[in-house]
Amino acid sequence: MAAASGTNIGAGIGVFNAGFEASGLTYHPDHGYIVVGDDGDIATVQSDASITAYQLLGGDFEGITVRPPSADLAYIASENLNAILEVSLSELSLTGKKWPLEIPQSGGLGFEGIAFVPADDAPAGWGQSCCGGFFIAGTQADSALRVFDIDTSVSSDTMISPVTTIATDYSDVSGLHFSNETRLLYVLHDTANRLTEITLLGTKMAQYETPTSAAEEGIVIVPNCSLGTASLSLADDGGPTVILYSDYPVSCDTVSNNAELSPAVLWLLIRGNPES
């Protein structure tokens, strides 16, 4: 999958909150790694493990994503509100905007993963986006991913319904990341300890056992397309833990999310002949 051992770049968050549990993760080139915790806190972390900002906002944050080209904004998966919350990255403060989602909950299992797909990368079958792209939400309550078209220029108190769903292999979706370099969606399943690469049409490209059996709940990859590798980071809510791994294999700009190609053909496009 990647290098056998990684580096915990998130340990320093424990200085600000000894009970911090890393439950969501994204990356922004201007801010670094952005980590949220299920106490409703948020921190920015650099690849050298330095913590450059921290705020306790309150709530239950379980995922985070950025929406290009909004350089100063990120979007948080709030499990207790079953909603997306908008946050200013320059101030690490909530803007007050929110969007409640139609996502199943079961007891303590709920909204856990979030990713953003720009309209140019989205399958035609999702329809025309109102506002430049789509959010994908995952829940621990079942295995389906739900796709939402949301106008982030205005807040909403009305529950928003998905425009479509994407099937996955396992329930307990705990983390999501979409890479517009590889055009693949990366899905974490906590209980199964699996990381799956899928196209936006739901075609499975690869699946790996995650490096530990702990509670991995956030994922982000930062590709180096010229080298064919990426830095992969996993957030673990067992503590202030963001493990950075190197040499995760990637191939950029080979997948069309509007092409119903077979998994075998897509594998050849991305990985080459598996028998060679």
VENPEFEN-V409650 format. One record per residue. N is the residue number from 1. PSI is psi as a letter, one per 40 degrees, with the letter a starting at -180 (999 if undefined). OMEGA is omega as a letter, one per 40 degrees, with the letter a starting at -180 (NA if undefined). Layout:
# VENPEFEN-V409650
N|PSI|OMEGA  N|PSI|OMEGA
This chain:
# VENPEFEN-V409650
1|d|i  2|a|i  3|i|a  4|d|i  5|i|a  6|a|a  7|h|i  8|h|i  9|e|a  10|e|a  11|d|a  12|e|i  13|d|i  14|e|i  15|d|a  16|d|i  17|h|a  18|d|a  19|e|a  20|h|i  21|h|a  22|h|a  23|e|i  24|i|a  25|h|i  26|a|a  27|h|i  28|h|a  29|d|a  30|e|a  31|d|a  32|a|i  33|h|a  34|h|a  35|h|i  36|i|i  37|i|a  38|e|i  39|e|a  40|f|i  41|i|a  42|i|a  43|i|i  44|h|a  45|h|i  46|i|a  47|e|i  48|e|i  49|e|i  50|i|i  51|h|a  52|e|i  53|i|i  54|i|i  55|i|i  56|h|a  57|d|a  58|i|a  59|a|i  60|g|a  61|h|a  62|e|i  63|i|i  64|i|i  65|i|i  66|i|a  67|h|i  68|i|e  69|f|a  70|g|a  71|d|a  72|e|a  73|i|i  74|i|a  75|h|a  76|h|i  77|h|i  78|h|a  79|d|a  80|d|i  81|e|a  82|f|a  83|i|i  84|h|i  85|i|i  86|h|a  87|i|i  88|h|a  89|d|a  90|d|a  91|e|a  92|f|i  93|i|i  94|h|i  95|e|a  96|e|i  97|i|i  98|i|a  99|h|i  100|h|a  101|i|i  102|g|a  103|h|a  104|i|i  105|i|i  106|h|a  107|b|i  108|e|a  109|h|a  110|a|a  111|h|a  112|d|a  113|i|a  114|i|i  115|i|i  116|h|i  117|h|i  118|i|a  119|d|a  120|d|a  121|e|a  122|i|i  123|i|i  124|d|a  125|e|i  126|e|a  127|a|a  128|h|i  129|i|i  130|d|a  131|f|i  132|e|i  133|a|a  134|i|i  135|i|i  136|h|a  137|h|i  138|i|a  139|i|i  140|e|a  141|d|i  142|a|a  143|e|a  144|h|i  145|i|a  146|h|a  147|h|a  148|i|i  149|h|a  150|h|i  151|h|a  152|e|i  153|e|a  154|i|i  155|i|i  156|i|i  157|e|a  158|h|a  159|h|a  160|h|a  161|i|i  162|i|i  163|d|i  164|i|i  165|i|i  166|h|a  167|i|i  168|i|a  169|d|a  170|i|i  171|a|a  172|f|i  173|h|a  174|e|i  175|i|a  176|i|i  177|h|i  178|h|i  179|h|i  180|e|i  181|d|i  182|e|a  183|f|i  184|i|i  185|h|a  186|h|a  187|h|i  188|h|i  189|h|a  190|d|a  191|d|a  192|e|a  193|f|a  194|i|i  195|h|a  196|h|i  197|h|i  198|i|i  199|i|i  200|e|i  201|e|i  202|e|i  203|h|a  204|h|a  205|d|a  206|i|i  207|h|a  208|i|i  209|h|a  210|i|a  211|d|i  212|i|i  213|e|a  214|a|a  215|g|i  216|h|a  217|e|i  218|i|a  219|i|i  220|i|i  221|i|i  222|g|a  223|i|i  224|g|a  225|d|a  226|d|i  227|e|a  228|f|i  229|i|i  230|i|i  231|h|i  232|h|i  233|h|i  234|h|i  235|h|a  236|h|a  237|e|i  238|e|i  239|a|i  240|g|a  241|h|i  242|h|a  243|h|i  244|h|i  245|i|i  246|i|i  247|f|i  248|h|a  249|h|i  250|i|i  251|h|a  252|i|i  253|f|i  254|e|a  255|h|i  256|h|i  257|e|i  258|e|a  259|h|i  260|g|i  261|i|i  262|i|i  263|d|a  264|d|i  265|d|i  266|d|i  267|d|i  268|d|i  269|d|a  270|d|a  271|e|a  272|i|a  273|h|a  274|e|a  275|e|a  276|999|NA
